[in-house]
Amino acid sequence: MKYIPLFLYSFRWNIETSYYEQKTFWSLCRYMVRSCKGIEMLVNLINICYCAMTKALKQLIRQQVY
């Protein structure tokens, strides 16, 4: 029972690292655009690419193990 908060935070941890990478490596903290929609579209594109790459990497590792 005492590990439930840790288990639930493990889902949030992926989101936090994604935001950290976006701010640090993609320089989104200094990103300036004329509309909020442009930032939203860029963040969504980065998240989709990140999810696709992690999924592909997991599949690749799974295929090499078996």
N, C-alpha and C positions, 0 to 999 in steps of 0.2 A: 504494500500500500504506500510505503514511503517513497517508492521509485516512480510513482505515477506522474508527478510533476516533471521529473527528468525525462521520462518517456515522451510526454507531450511537448516538452521544449525541444526535443530532437527534431520534430517537424519544423519548428520555428527556426532552428539553427540553419537549415538550408536556405531559408529566406534571408536571414541575416548575413550569411556569407555572400550570397548573391548581391545584396545591396552594397556590401563592403567592396567587392570586386568591381562593381559598376562605378562606384565613387573613386576608387583608387586607380584601377587599371584603364578604365574607359573615360576617366576625367569628367564624369557627369556632374561633379560638384561645381565645376567651372563652365558647364555647358550653358550657352545662352542662345535662345531662339525667340522669335517674335510671338510664338503662340504656345500655349500649354499643350495643345494637341500634338505638336511636333515632338516635344519631350516624351509625351505618353507613347507615341508611336515608336520612338527610338528605344525606350525602355522595354516595350513589349517585344520588339524585334530582338533585342539582346537576350531577353529571358527565353524566348522561343529557341534561339540558337544555342543558348547554354543548356537548356533541357534536352535538346536534340543531341548535342555532343555528349552529354553525360549518359544518355540512354544508349547511344552508339558505342561508347566506351565500355559500358557494362556488358553489352551484348558481345563485344569483341573479347572481353576477358572471359565471359562465360563460355564462348566457343573454344577458346584456347585451353580452358580447364578440362572440358569434356573431351 
